[in-house]
Amino acid sequence: MSRVISAALHGVQGQAIEVEVRISAQLPRIDIVGLAETTVRESSARVRAAITSTGLRFPGQRVTVNLAPAGLRKCGAGLDLPIAIAILAEAGNLEAEDLLHLGLIGELALDGRLRPVRGALALTLAARQAGCQRMILPTANAAEAALAPSIQIYQADTLQEVIAFLLSGDPLQQVSPTPPLDCNEAIPDLLDVRGQEEAKRALTIAAAGGHALLLQGPPGTGKSMLAKRLPGLVPFLDEQEALEVTRIHSAANQLQDREPALITRRPFRAPHQTTSAAGLFGGGTPPRPGEVSLAHRGVLFLDELPEFQGRVLEQMRQVLEDRQILLSRANYHCRFPAHFQLIAAANPCPCGWYQSGSRDCRCDDGVIAKYQSRVSGPLLDRIDLRVRVQPLEWNSLDAPPSGPSSAQLRAQVQVARQWQSRRLVKLTGRTNSEIPDKVIDDLVDATPDARTLLGRAVDRLHLSARGARRTLRTARSIADLNAEQRVGPEAISEALHYRPEVEN
C-alpha cells in the first residue's frame, strides 16, 4: 500500500489528508472511500485520463483509494494530484521513499495539466503541520503557498513534470515568498476630514481599544470618510496576524486579483445593505467565509446600518461577543474566525435631516421611531461609542487641514496598545475591548471617585450591567491615550458621553 500526504479545505482551515492506495487482483475498477464529496469521487475519471496522457499504463486491477481521516468530509479537486501519484507508486512506477515528507496538491486536467485550487496557503500550512518538508503545487498556487514559513515550495505545470521530478530528479522551480506590500501606500489620511473634532476623538479612542463605533448624522457630513480612515489609525498586522488574515483571504479565493503576498494592512470590509446572512457570516456548500471573517483582525464597516435586514443585525450581537462564527449544518460543522472592529454609520431618519439644524425633516414621528427601532437596543448596547456627526459651516469646510495626521495618531495608538499588551499578557485578548469580566476591576484600575461617578450614571441613566462594564473598558482606553496609570473621573465622564443611553 502506498501513502501520500495532501490536504483539504475545511472552512478556512486546512486539514491534512493521508491518501492511501491499494491495488488488488480483482475486476478493474477504482473506488474512492473516506467520506468524499462528488468532486472528489469524480477525480477517478480525471486521474485515469491524466495518467494515460503521460504514456504510463493505468493499473488494470481493482484500485482502492482511502482518504484518511475517514470521518472528515472532503471536497474540492485538490486531491487529484496526490491520488494519481499514490496510484503510480502502488503500481511500481515510483519509489515510495521519494514520497516521504512530500506534500502534493493540485487539480488535474484530462491531458495532465495542473490547475489551481482554492486555499493553497491554508492547505500548505496543514501539510507542514503533518510533517511535510516539501510541497508540489500548480504554478498558479505556488507563490501563495510560499507564504507559509519553514517549508520548501515547488511549482509544476503538468503531471509529467511531477513524475520526472520523482523518477529522475529533473528539477522543479522552487518558489520564494513575495515580499509584503508597502503598508503606507494609499492609506486615507484623517487630515483630509475637515472639522468633526469630536468624531475624530471617538475614532482615536476606538482605534486605541478596539471598540465598536456608531456615527450618526445627516447625509454628507463625513461619516463614511471617517470610517474609511480607521484602519490608518490602527497598528499594522504583526507576522502571526498577517499569516492568519492571508490564510482566510486565500480560503475565500480573494488573492487571485493581487500579487500573492502577506496581507500586513488591516482589512477593511464594507458589505452592501442587501448582503444576505450567508454572505455576511459565511456558509454554503462547501462552506466559505463571509464578510465578518474577511474583516478578521481588521474593520467591518456597516454603512446605513438601519437598512440591513433585522435578522442579520440580530445575528451580529453574538458575533460581537464570541468573535467567531460556529456553523452547524446537517453535513458539516466548522468555525470561522471573526475578530473584527465594528464601525457603523446611520442617518437619524429616512430623509436624513432629523435634528440636523440645517434642513427641515419631512418624516413624521411614527416614521422616525420605526426607522430608529430597526437597530435594536441589545445591539446598541454592544456598541461602546456613539457620536452624532453634524453638518459643518462653509468656514470650517473652506479652512485648511488642521489637527494630527493618521500617522501621528497611529503612533499614539501604538503606545496605548503596548500598554494593553503588557496588561493582557497572560490573557487571550489584545485590546481593552477584550478585557474579561472576571478581571475587569483589576485591569481597569479605576479610582474611588471614578467608580462613584459610574455608579451614579448607572442609577440615574439606567445603564445595563453590560453597558457599565463597557464604559469601564472605554475609560481604560481613554486613560491609556492620556498616559494615565489609573482611570479617573475625567476618563469615566468622557466614556459616558459616548454611551447611547446618555444621548437619548
ROFI-109542 format. One record per residue (C-alpha): residue number from 0; y, x negated, z negated; residue in three letters. Coordinates in pm, whole numbers. Each point is the difference from the previous one (the first is absolute). Layout:
<pts>
zanu NUM v Y u X w Z dogu Ala
...
</pts>
This chain:
<pts>
zanu 0 v 0 u 0 w 0 dogu Met
zanu 1 v 348 u -129 w 89 dogu Ser
zanu 2 v 317 u 58 w -200 dogu Arg
zanu 3 v 366 u -13 w 103 dogu Val
zanu 4 v 309 u 64 w -214 dogu Ile
zanu 5 v 269 u 234 w 126 dogu Ser
zanu 6 v 238 u 256 w -153 dogu Ala
zanu 7 v 103 u 362 w 39 dogu Ala
zanu 8 v 326 u 173 w -86 dogu Leu
zanu 9 v 3 u 244 w -291 dogu His
zanu 10 v 350 u 144 w -28 dogu Gly
zanu 11 v 218 u -312 w -18 dogu Val
zanu 12 v -270 u -211 w -164 dogu Gln
zanu 13 v -257 u -206 w 186 dogu Gly
zanu 14 v -362 u 26 w -109 dogu Gln
zanu 15 v -244 u -282 w 75 dogu Ala
zanu 16 v -297 u 120 w 205 dogu Ile
zanu 17 v -331 u -182 w 37 dogu Glu
zanu 18 v -154 u 68 w 341 dogu Val
zanu 19 v -380 u -33 w -18 dogu Glu
zanu 20 v -219 u 13 w 312 dogu Val
zanu 21 v -378 u 12 w 29 dogu Arg
zanu 22 v -197 u 16 w 326 dogu Ile
zanu 23 v -347 u 155 w -20 dogu Ser
zanu 24 v -278 u 51 w 254 dogu Ala
zanu 25 v 57 u 368 w 68 dogu Gln
zanu 26 v 138 u 210 w 281 dogu Leu
zanu 27 v 337 u -129 w 126 dogu Pro
zanu 28 v 282 u 161 w -195 dogu Arg
zanu 29 v 298 u -96 w -213 dogu Ile
zanu 30 v 56 u 170 w -335 dogu Asp
zanu 31 v 320 u -48 w -200 dogu Ile
zanu 32 v -31 u 105 w -365 dogu Val
zanu 33 v 229 u -32 w -301 dogu Gly
zanu 34 v 228 u 308 w 7 dogu Leu
zanu 35 v 156 u -86 w 336 dogu Ala
zanu 36 v 260 u 227 w 157 dogu Glu
zanu 37 v -23 u 109 w 365 dogu Thr
zanu 38 v 205 u -296 w 127 dogu Thr
zanu 39 v -237 u -245 w -168 dogu Val
zanu 40 v -314 u 179 w 118 dogu Arg
zanu 41 v 133 u -8 w 357 dogu Glu
zanu 42 v 24 u -380 w -22 dogu Ser
zanu 43 v -366 u -20 w 106 dogu Ser
zanu 44 v 96 u 81 w 359 dogu Ala
zanu 45 v 297 u -240 w -1 dogu Arg
zanu 46 v -203 u -283 w -155 dogu Val
zanu 47 v -288 u 40 w 247 dogu Arg
zanu 48 v 232 u -8 w 301 dogu Ala
zanu 49 v 205 u -293 w -137 dogu Ala
zanu 50 v -308 u -215 w -71 dogu Ile
zanu 51 v -138 u 73 w 346 dogu Thr
zanu 52 v 332 u -101 w 157 dogu Ser
zanu 53 v -37 u -352 w -148 dogu Thr
zanu 54 v -329 u -56 w 187 dogu Gly
zanu 55 v -214 u 19 w -315 dogu Leu
zanu 56 v -283 u 248 w -32 dogu Arg
zanu 57 v 33 u 285 w -247 dogu Phe
zanu 58 v -316 u 27 w -217 dogu Pro
zanu 59 v -260 u 238 w 141 dogu Gly
zanu 60 v -128 u 107 w -342 dogu Gln
zanu 61 v 121 u 215 w -289 dogu Arg
zanu 62 v 331 u -134 w -132 dogu Val
zanu 63 v 102 u 122 w -346 dogu Thr
zanu 64 v 356 u -70 w -116 dogu Val
zanu 65 v 85 u 56 w -366 dogu Asn
zanu 66 v 360 u -2 w -120 dogu Leu
zanu 67 v 15 u -83 w -369 dogu Ala
zanu 68 v 109 u 131 w -244 dogu Pro
zanu 69 v -173 u 313 w 121 dogu Ala
zanu 70 v 202 u 235 w -221 dogu Gly
zanu 71 v 335 u -90 w 160 dogu Leu
zanu 72 v 106 u 197 w 307 dogu Arg
zanu 73 v 76 u -232 w 294 dogu Lys
zanu 74 v 237 u 88 w 281 dogu Cys
zanu 75 v 168 u -181 w 287 dogu Gly
zanu 76 v -130 u -219 w 281 dogu Ala
zanu 77 v 65 u -333 w -172 dogu Gly
zanu 78 v -370 u -38 w -82 dogu Leu
zanu 79 v -98 u -34 w 369 dogu Asp
zanu 80 v 28 u -380 w 9 dogu Leu
zanu 81 v -195 u -70 w -323 dogu Pro
zanu 82 v -275 u 242 w 107 dogu Ile
zanu 83 v -32 u -176 w 338 dogu Ala
zanu 84 v -14 u -347 w -158 dogu Ile
zanu 85 v -253 u 113 w -263 dogu Ala
zanu 86 v -224 u 144 w 273 dogu Ile
zanu 87 v 16 u -323 w 200 dogu Leu
zanu 88 v -78 u -204 w -312 dogu Ala
zanu 89 v -302 u 217 w -83 dogu Glu
zanu 90 v -119 u -25 w 361 dogu Ala
zanu 91 v 6 u -381 w -26 dogu Gly
zanu 92 v 298 u -66 w 225 dogu Asn
zanu 93 v 212 u -134 w -289 dogu Leu
zanu 94 v -71 u -205 w -312 dogu Glu
zanu 95 v 40 u 185 w -330 dogu Ala
zanu 96 v 149 u -313 w -164 dogu Glu
zanu 97 v 298 u 20 w 234 dogu Asp
zanu 98 v 89 u 341 w -144 dogu Leu
zanu 99 v 29 u -114 w -362 dogu Leu
zanu 100 v 349 u 58 w -147 dogu His
zanu 101 v 113 u 139 w 338 dogu Leu
zanu 102 v 169 u 339 w 30 dogu Gly
zanu 103 v 13 u 200 w 322 dogu Leu
zanu 104 v 220 u 295 w 92 dogu Ile
zanu 105 v 72 u 156 w 338 dogu Gly
zanu 106 v -58 u 291 w 235 dogu Glu
zanu 107 v -203 u -67 w 314 dogu Leu
zanu 108 v 74 u 124 w 348 dogu Ala
zanu 109 v -295 u 67 w 232 dogu Leu
zanu 110 v 69 u -324 w 188 dogu Asp
zanu 111 v 8 u -207 w -319 dogu Gly
zanu 112 v 376 u -19 w -52 dogu Arg
zanu 113 v 125 u 13 w -361 dogu Leu
zanu 114 v 246 u 275 w -83 dogu Arg
zanu 115 v 229 u 3 w -308 dogu Pro
zanu 116 v -70 u 203 w -311 dogu Val
zanu 117 v 221 u 159 w -264 dogu Arg
zanu 118 v 64 u -171 w -334 dogu Gly
zanu 119 v -99 u -355 w 92 dogu Ala
zanu 120 v 175 u -150 w -303 dogu Leu
zanu 121 v -169 u 232 w -249 dogu Ala
zanu 122 v -337 u -63 w 167 dogu Leu
zanu 123 v 49 u -377 w -12 dogu Thr
zanu 124 v 92 u 7 w -368 dogu Leu
zanu 125 v -316 u 200 w -75 dogu Ala
zanu 126 v -219 u -242 w 198 dogu Ala
zanu 127 v 158 u -298 w -177 dogu Arg
zanu 128 v -76 u 159 w -335 dogu Gln
zanu 129 v -363 u 40 w 112 dogu Ala
zanu 130 v -25 u -377 w 50 dogu Gly
zanu 131 v 100 u -49 w 362 dogu Cys
zanu 132 v 174 u -328 w 75 dogu Gln
zanu 133 v 50 u 65 w 373 dogu Arg
zanu 134 v 81 u 314 w 198 dogu Met
zanu 135 v -24 u 81 w 369 dogu Ile
zanu 136 v 216 u 287 w 124 dogu Leu
zanu 137 v 143 u 129 w 329 dogu Pro
zanu 138 v 299 u -196 w 121 dogu Thr
zanu 139 v 232 u 297 w -59 dogu Ala
zanu 140 v -94 u 4 w -372 dogu Asn
zanu 141 v -16 u -374 w -70 dogu Ala
zanu 142 v 367 u -59 w -88 dogu Ala
zanu 143 v -5 u 291 w -244 dogu Glu
zanu 144 v -327 u -113 w -160 dogu Ala
zanu 145 v 139 u -353 w -37 dogu Ala
zanu 146 v 242 u 135 w -262 dogu Leu
zanu 147 v -294 u 5 w -243 dogu Ala
zanu 148 v 1 u -322 w -204 dogu Pro
zanu 149 v -294 u -240 w -48 dogu Ser
zanu 150 v -204 u 97 w 307 dogu Ile
zanu 151 v -27 u -145 w 353 dogu Gln
zanu 152 v 76 u 245 w 281 dogu Ile
zanu 153 v -134 u -37 w 355 dogu Tyr
zanu 154 v 87 u 220 w 295 dogu Gln
zanu 155 v -223 u 100 w 289 dogu Ala
zanu 156 v 44 u 213 w 310 dogu Asp
zanu 157 v -365 u 76 w 83 dogu Thr
zanu 158 v -341 u 20 w -156 dogu Leu
zanu 159 v -104 u -287 w 229 dogu Gln
zanu 160 v 254 u -230 w -165 dogu Glu
zanu 161 v -135 u 85 w -346 dogu Val
zanu 162 v -357 u -68 w 111 dogu Ile
zanu 163 v 98 u -333 w 157 dogu Ala
zanu 164 v 179 u -99 w -321 dogu Phe
zanu 165 v -308 u 74 w -209 dogu Leu
zanu 166 v -251 u -153 w 245 dogu Leu
zanu 167 v 163 u -321 w 118 dogu Ser
zanu 168 v 314 u -29 w -208 dogu Gly
zanu 169 v 238 u 75 w 286 dogu Asp
zanu 170 v 338 u 6 w -176 dogu Pro
zanu 171 v 179 u 322 w -79 dogu Leu
zanu 172 v 373 u -11 w -57 dogu Gln
zanu 173 v 86 u -11 w -370 dogu Gln
zanu 174 v 304 u 206 w -96 dogu Val
zanu 175 v 263 u -94 w -256 dogu Ser
zanu 176 v 211 u 257 w -187 dogu Pro
zanu 177 v 338 u 95 w 143 dogu Thr
zanu 178 v 293 u -105 w -224 dogu Pro
zanu 179 v 171 u 292 w -179 dogu Pro
zanu 180 v 301 u 151 w 170 dogu Leu
zanu 181 v 351 u -63 w -132 dogu Asp
zanu 182 v 63 u 257 w -273 dogu Cys
zanu 183 v 378 u -22 w 29 dogu Asn
zanu 184 v 3 u 108 w 363 dogu Glu
zanu 185 v 166 u 337 w 68 dogu Ala
zanu 186 v 6 u 122 w -361 dogu Ile
zanu 187 v 276 u 265 w -39 dogu Pro
zanu 188 v 266 u -119 w -243 dogu Asp
zanu 189 v 133 u 222 w -277 dogu Leu
zanu 190 v 341 u -146 w 76 dogu Leu
zanu 191 v 6 u 222 w 310 dogu Asp
zanu 192 v 29 u 313 w -218 dogu Val
zanu 193 v 362 u 78 w -89 dogu Arg
zanu 194 v 72 u 148 w -340 dogu Gly
zanu 195 v -278 u 188 w -186 dogu Gln
zanu 196 v 9 u -244 w -292 dogu Glu
zanu 197 v -199 u 228 w -229 dogu Glu
zanu 198 v -277 u 36 w 258 dogu Ala
zanu 199 v -6 u -377 w 54 dogu Lys
zanu 200 v -34 u -55 w -373 dogu Arg
zanu 201 v -287 u 249 w -17 dogu Ala
zanu 202 v -162 u -172 w 298 dogu Leu
zanu 203 v 20 u -336 w -180 dogu Thr
zanu 204 v -153 u 146 w -317 dogu Ile
zanu 205 v -279 u 158 w 204 dogu Ala
zanu 206 v -71 u -333 w 170 dogu Ala
zanu 207 v -1 u -187 w -331 dogu Ala
zanu 208 v -252 u 226 w -172 dogu Gly
zanu 209 v -191 u 160 w 287 dogu Gly
zanu 210 v 134 u 346 w -86 dogu His
zanu 211 v -2 u 311 w 219 dogu Ala
zanu 212 v 343 u 108 w 127 dogu Leu
zanu 213 v 139 u 325 w 144 dogu Leu
zanu 214 v 327 u 0 w 196 dogu Leu
zanu 215 v 154 u 345 w 33 dogu Gln
zanu 216 v 312 u 87 w 193 dogu Gly
zanu 217 v 153 u 147 w 317 dogu Pro
zanu 218 v -92 u -126 w 348 dogu Pro
zanu 219 v 152 u -327 w 116 dogu Gly
zanu 220 v 78 u -146 w -343 dogu Thr
zanu 221 v -228 u -301 w 40 dogu Gly
zanu 222 v -322 u 110 w -170 dogu Lys
zanu 223 v -226 u -138 w 273 dogu Ser
zanu 224 v 205 u -319 w 31 dogu Met
zanu 225 v -40 u -65 w -370 dogu Leu
zanu 226 v -373 u 72 w 7 dogu Ala
zanu 227 v -65 u -238 w 291 dogu Lys
zanu 228 v 163 u -282 w -194 dogu Arg
zanu 229 v -225 u 24 w -303 dogu Leu
zanu 230 v -265 u -242 w 140 dogu Pro
zanu 231 v 273 u -263 w 34 dogu Gly
zanu 232 v 65 u 14 w -374 dogu Leu
zanu 233 v -361 u -52 w -103 dogu Val
zanu 234 v -163 u -346 w -14 dogu Pro
zanu 235 v -225 u -81 w 294 dogu Phe
zanu 236 v -376 u 35 w -30 dogu Leu
zanu 237 v -190 u -284 w -161 dogu Asp
zanu 238 v -312 u -140 w 168 dogu Glu
zanu 239 v -243 u 236 w -171 dogu Gln
zanu 240 v 213 u 308 w 69 dogu Glu
zanu 241 v 54 u -108 w 362 dogu Ala
zanu 242 v -374 u -29 w 59 dogu Leu
zanu 243 v -53 u 339 w -164 dogu Glu
zanu 244 v 266 u 173 w 212 dogu Val
zanu 245 v -111 u -168 w 323 dogu Thr
zanu 246 v -359 u 109 w -61 dogu Arg
zanu 247 v 110 u 364 w -32 dogu Ile
zanu 248 v 205 u -13 w 321 dogu His
zanu 249 v -292 u -169 w 173 dogu Ser
zanu 250 v -234 u 281 w -105 dogu Ala
zanu 251 v 252 u 251 w 138 dogu Ala
zanu 252 v 21 u -188 w 332 dogu Asn
zanu 253 v 370 u -68 w -59 dogu Gln
zanu 254 v -8 u -371 w 95 dogu Leu
zanu 255 v -72 u 37 w 372 dogu Gln
zanu 256 v 365 u 35 w 102 dogu Asp
zanu 257 v 115 u -313 w -181 dogu Arg
zanu 258 v -96 u -364 w -35 dogu Glu
zanu 259 v -288 u -12 w -253 dogu Pro
zanu 260 v 160 u -165 w -303 dogu Ala
zanu 261 v 11 u 67 w -371 dogu Leu
zanu 262 v 244 u 280 w -82 dogu Ile
zanu 263 v 235 u -158 w -254 dogu Thr
zanu 264 v 279 u 259 w 23 dogu Arg
zanu 265 v -60 u 312 w -205 dogu Arg
zanu 266 v -99 u 300 w 216 dogu Pro
zanu 267 v 244 u 283 w 55 dogu Phe
zanu 268 v -159 u 327 w 111 dogu Arg
zanu 269 v 200 u 312 w 83 dogu Ala
zanu 270 v -240 u 280 w 105 dogu Pro
zanu 271 v 139 u 313 w 165 dogu His
zanu 272 v 24 u 327 w -190 dogu Gln
zanu 273 v -275 u 153 w 217 dogu Thr
zanu 274 v -255 u -261 w -108 dogu Thr
zanu 275 v -320 u 164 w -119 dogu Ser
zanu 276 v -174 u -71 w -328 dogu Ala
zanu 277 v -261 u -212 w 180 dogu Ala
zanu 278 v 271 u -195 w 180 dogu Gly
zanu 279 v 181 u -68 w -325 dogu Leu
zanu 280 v -292 u -66 w -235 dogu Phe
zanu 281 v -276 u -106 w 239 dogu Gly
zanu 282 v -327 u 151 w 113 dogu Gly
zanu 283 v -190 u 77 w 317 dogu Gly
zanu 284 v -338 u -118 w 124 dogu Thr
zanu 285 v -25 u -292 w -33 dogu Pro
zanu 286 v 259 u 2 w -282 dogu Pro
zanu 287 v 329 u -172 w 78 dogu Arg
zanu 288 v 295 u -79 w -226 dogu Pro
zanu 289 v 304 u 227 w -2 dogu Gly
zanu 290 v 370 u -74 w -33 dogu Glu
zanu 291 v -15 u -47 w -377 dogu Val
zanu 292 v -257 u -278 w 45 dogu Ser
zanu 293 v 193 u -159 w 286 dogu Leu
zanu 294 v 295 u -11 w -242 dogu Ala
zanu 295 v -213 u -184 w -260 dogu His
zanu 296 v 207 u -266 w -180 dogu Arg
zanu 297 v 301 u 127 w 193 dogu Gly
zanu 298 v 226 u 305 w 33 dogu Val
zanu 299 v -86 u 357 w 100 dogu Leu
zanu 300 v 310 u 188 w 118 dogu Phe
zanu 301 v -21 u 379 w 13 dogu Leu
zanu 302 v 312 u 121 w 180 dogu Asp
zanu 303 v 92 u 368 w -32 dogu Glu
zanu 304 v -240 u 34 w -294 dogu Leu
zanu 305 v 11 u 384 w -27 dogu Pro
zanu 306 v -109 u 29 w 366 dogu Glu
zanu 307 v -344 u -147 w -76 dogu Phe
zanu 308 v -285 u 243 w -55 dogu Gln
zanu 309 v -18 u 116 w -361 dogu Gly
zanu 310 v -371 u -78 w -22 dogu Arg
zanu 311 v 64 u -354 w 120 dogu Val
zanu 312 v 276 u -59 w -255 dogu Leu
zanu 313 v -215 u 125 w -286 dogu Glu
zanu 314 v -276 u -244 w 95 dogu Gln
zanu 315 v 258 u -278 w -26 dogu Met
zanu 316 v 21 u 55 w -377 dogu Arg
zanu 317 v -343 u -142 w -74 dogu Gln
zanu 318 v 47 u -286 w 246 dogu Val
zanu 319 v 317 u -110 w -181 dogu Leu
zanu 320 v -196 u -10 w -326 dogu Glu
zanu 321 v -329 u -155 w 119 dogu Asp
zanu 322 v 144 u -227 w 273 dogu Arg
zanu 323 v -313 u 53 w 207 dogu Gln
zanu 324 v -174 u 267 w 211 dogu Ile
zanu 325 v -358 u 98 w -77 dogu Leu
zanu 326 v -150 u 185 w 296 dogu Leu
zanu 327 v -318 u 193 w -71 dogu Ser
zanu 328 v -160 u 173 w 296 dogu Arg
zanu 329 v -346 u 132 w 69 dogu Ala
zanu 330 v -111 u -318 w 180 dogu Asn
zanu 331 v 215 u -274 w -155 dogu Tyr
zanu 332 v 200 u -116 w -300 dogu His
zanu 333 v 267 u -267 w 32 dogu Cys
zanu 334 v 311 u -129 w -171 dogu Arg
zanu 335 v 332 u -74 w 168 dogu Phe
zanu 336 v 261 u -205 w -188 dogu Pro
zanu 337 v 340 u 169 w -23 dogu Ala
zanu 338 v 218 u -216 w -223 dogu His
zanu 339 v 335 u 75 w 163 dogu Phe
zanu 340 v 358 u 64 w -107 dogu Gln
zanu 341 v 121 u 349 w 85 dogu Leu
zanu 342 v 352 u 63 w 122 dogu Ile
zanu 343 v 95 u 347 w 121 dogu Ala
zanu 344 v 308 u 166 w 146 dogu Ala
zanu 345 v 94 u 367 w 0 dogu Ala
zanu 346 v 284 u 230 w 93 dogu Asn
zanu 347 v 114 u 233 w -281 dogu Pro
zanu 348 v -50 u 310 w 217 dogu Cys
zanu 349 v -111 u 97 w 355 dogu Pro
zanu 350 v 348 u -51 w 147 dogu Cys
zanu 351 v 49 u -312 w -211 dogu Gly
zanu 352 v 352 u 63 w -133 dogu Trp
zanu 353 v -65 u 161 w -339 dogu Tyr
zanu 354 v 238 u -155 w -260 dogu Gln
zanu 355 v 111 u -260 w 255 dogu Ser
zanu 356 v 370 u 56 w -57 dogu Gly
zanu 357 v 76 u -56 w 370 dogu Ser
zanu 358 v -142 u 306 w 178 dogu Arg
zanu 359 v -88 u 354 w -99 dogu Asp
zanu 360 v -368 u 74 w -54 dogu Cys
zanu 361 v -134 u 287 w 215 dogu Arg
zanu 362 v -309 u 61 w -217 dogu Cys
zanu 363 v -19 u 276 w -262 dogu Asp
zanu 364 v -132 u -63 w -350 dogu Asp
zanu 365 v -349 u 129 w 76 dogu Gly
zanu 366 v -41 u -228 w 301 dogu Val
zanu 367 v 123 u -301 w -197 dogu Ile
zanu 368 v -235 u 72 w -290 dogu Ala
zanu 369 v -297 u 47 w 234 dogu Lys
zanu 370 v 80 u -322 w 185 dogu Tyr
zanu 371 v 32 u -208 w -314 dogu Gln
zanu 372 v -318 u 148 w -149 dogu Ser
zanu 373 v -205 u -151 w 282 dogu Arg
zanu 374 v -1 u -320 w -206 dogu Val
zanu 375 v -177 u 95 w -321 dogu Ser
zanu 376 v 110 u -97 w -348 dogu Gly
zanu 377 v -318 u -203 w -70 dogu Pro
zanu 378 v 68 u -214 w 308 dogu Leu
zanu 379 v 365 u -51 w -95 dogu Leu
zanu 380 v -114 u -97 w -349 dogu Asp
zanu 381 v -181 u -297 w 156 dogu Arg
zanu 382 v 314 u -124 w 177 dogu Ile
zanu 383 v 182 u -236 w -235 dogu Asp
zanu 384 v 338 u -15 w 176 dogu Leu
zanu 385 v 192 u 282 w 163 dogu Arg
zanu 386 v 338 u -62 w 159 dogu Val
zanu 387 v 246 u 232 w 169 dogu Arg
zanu 388 v 153 u -163 w 308 dogu Val
zanu 389 v 340 u 151 w 85 dogu Gln
zanu 390 v 205 u -23 w 323 dogu Pro
zanu 391 v 252 u -284 w 17 dogu Leu
zanu 392 v 365 u 15 w 96 dogu Glu
zanu 393 v 123 u -190 w 305 dogu Trp
zanu 394 v 164 u -270 w -211 dogu Asn
zanu 395 v -340 u -93 w -143 dogu Ser
zanu 396 v -175 u 15 w 337 dogu Leu
zanu 397 v 268 u -210 w 169 dogu Asp
zanu 398 v 10 u -263 w -275 dogu Ala
zanu 399 v -165 u -338 w 59 dogu Pro
zanu 400 v -347 u -57 w -148 dogu Pro
zanu 401 v 4 u -71 w -371 dogu Ser
zanu 402 v -248 u -66 w -275 dogu Gly
zanu 403 v -307 u -222 w -18 dogu Pro
zanu 404 v -229 u -39 w 299 dogu Ser
zanu 405 v -372 u 82 w 3 dogu Ser
zanu 406 v -85 u -368 w -42 dogu Ala
zanu 407 v 219 u -31 w -310 dogu Gln
zanu 408 v -146 u 314 w -155 dogu Leu
zanu 409 v -352 u -112 w 91 dogu Arg
zanu 410 v 59 u -318 w -203 dogu Ala
zanu 411 v 98 u 212 w -302 dogu Gln
zanu 412 v -302 u 224 w 50 dogu Val
zanu 413 v -222 u -307 w 29 dogu Gln
zanu 414 v 116 u -125 w -343 dogu Val
zanu 415 v -52 u 345 w -153 dogu Ala
zanu 416 v -351 u 19 w 144 dogu Arg
zanu 417 v -84 u -344 w -135 dogu Gln
zanu 418 v 82 u 132 w -347 dogu Trp
zanu 419 v -227 u 296 w 66 dogu Gln
zanu 420 v -285 u -222 w 123 dogu Ser
zanu 421 v 10 u -202 w -321 dogu Arg
zanu 422 v 13 u 320 w -204 dogu Arg
zanu 423 v -292 u 161 w 187 dogu Leu
zanu 424 v -206 u -317 w 43 dogu Val
zanu 425 v -304 u 143 w -181 dogu Lys
zanu 426 v 23 u 342 w 166 dogu Leu
zanu 427 v -79 u 124 w 351 dogu Thr
zanu 428 v 354 u 110 w 82 dogu Gly
zanu 429 v 276 u -220 w 138 dogu Arg
zanu 430 v 317 u 206 w -46 dogu Thr
zanu 431 v 158 u 206 w -274 dogu Asn
zanu 432 v -101 u 325 w 171 dogu Ser
zanu 433 v -362 u -95 w -72 dogu Glu
zanu 434 v 33 u -66 w -375 dogu Ile
zanu 435 v -296 u 183 w -163 dogu Pro
zanu 436 v 81 u 272 w -251 dogu Asp
zanu 437 v -199 u -168 w -278 dogu Lys
zanu 438 v 224 u -309 w -1 dogu Val
zanu 439 v 327 u 153 w 118 dogu Ile
zanu 440 v 172 u -26 w -341 dogu Asp
zanu 441 v -87 u -368 w -37 dogu Asp
zanu 442 v 90 u -103 w 355 dogu Leu
zanu 443 v 319 u 206 w 35 dogu Val
zanu 444 v 127 u -124 w -340 dogu Asp
zanu 445 v 281 u 253 w -43 dogu Ala
zanu 446 v 246 u -36 w -287 dogu Thr
zanu 447 v 16 u 270 w -271 dogu Pro
zanu 448 v 331 u 126 w 141 dogu Asp
zanu 449 v -153 u 27 w 348 dogu Ala
zanu 450 v -299 u 196 w -130 dogu Arg
zanu 451 v 232 u 232 w -192 dogu Thr
zanu 452 v 198 u 67 w 317 dogu Leu
zanu 453 v -318 u 72 w 194 dogu Leu
zanu 454 v -119 u 234 w -275 dogu Gly
zanu 455 v 322 u 203 w 20 dogu Arg
zanu 456 v -41 u 24 w 377 dogu Ala
zanu 457 v -358 u 122 w -35 dogu Val
zanu 458 v 102 u 270 w -249 dogu Asp
zanu 459 v 317 u 118 w 175 dogu Arg
zanu 460 v -95 u -42 w 364 dogu Leu
zanu 461 v -366 u 97 w -50 dogu His
zanu 462 v -137 u -311 w 165 dogu Leu
zanu 463 v -376 u 8 w 38 dogu Ser
zanu 464 v -216 u -265 w -165 dogu Ala
zanu 465 v -54 u -152 w 343 dogu Arg
zanu 466 v 373 u 7 w 66 dogu Gly
zanu 467 v 71 u -180 w -328 dogu Ala
zanu 468 v -250 u -274 w 75 dogu Arg
zanu 469 v 134 u -44 w 351 dogu Arg
zanu 470 v 352 u -23 w -140 dogu Thr
zanu 471 v -116 u -286 w -223 dogu Leu
zanu 472 v -151 u -182 w 298 dogu Arg
zanu 473 v 318 u 44 w 204 dogu Thr
zanu 474 v 211 u -123 w -291 dogu Ala
zanu 475 v -224 u -306 w -23 dogu Arg
zanu 476 v 76 u -78 w 366 dogu Ser
zanu 477 v 373 u 42 w -61 dogu Ile
zanu 478 v -19 u -239 w -295 dogu Ala
zanu 479 v -192 u -253 w 211 dogu Asp
zanu 480 v 269 u 13 w 269 dogu Leu
zanu 481 v 261 u -56 w -270 dogu Asn
zanu 482 v -204 u -290 w -147 dogu Ala
zanu 483 v -36 u 180 w -336 dogu Glu
zanu 484 v -297 u -71 w -225 dogu Gln
zanu 485 v 2 u 346 w -162 dogu Arg
zanu 486 v 80 u 344 w 139 dogu Val
zanu 487 v 322 u 125 w -151 dogu Gly
zanu 488 v 182 u 337 w 6 dogu Pro
zanu 489 v 191 u -99 w 317 dogu Glu
zanu 490 v -325 u -44 w 196 dogu Ala
zanu 491 v -139 u 330 w -134 dogu Ile
zanu 492 v 326 u 179 w 86 dogu Ser
zanu 493 v -5 u -129 w 357 dogu Glu
zanu 494 v -368 u 88 w 41 dogu Ala
zanu 495 v 67 u 354 w -126 dogu Leu
zanu 496 v 282 u 31 w 254 dogu His
zanu 497 v -257 u -17 w 279 dogu Tyr
zanu 498 v -243 u 257 w -145 dogu Arg
zanu 499 v -17 u 330 w 196 dogu Pro
zanu 500 v 15 u 205 w -322 dogu Glu
zanu 501 v 334 u -155 w -90 dogu Val
zanu 502 v 156 u 79 w 338 dogu Glu
zanu 503 v -123 u 359 w -7 dogu Asn
</pts>
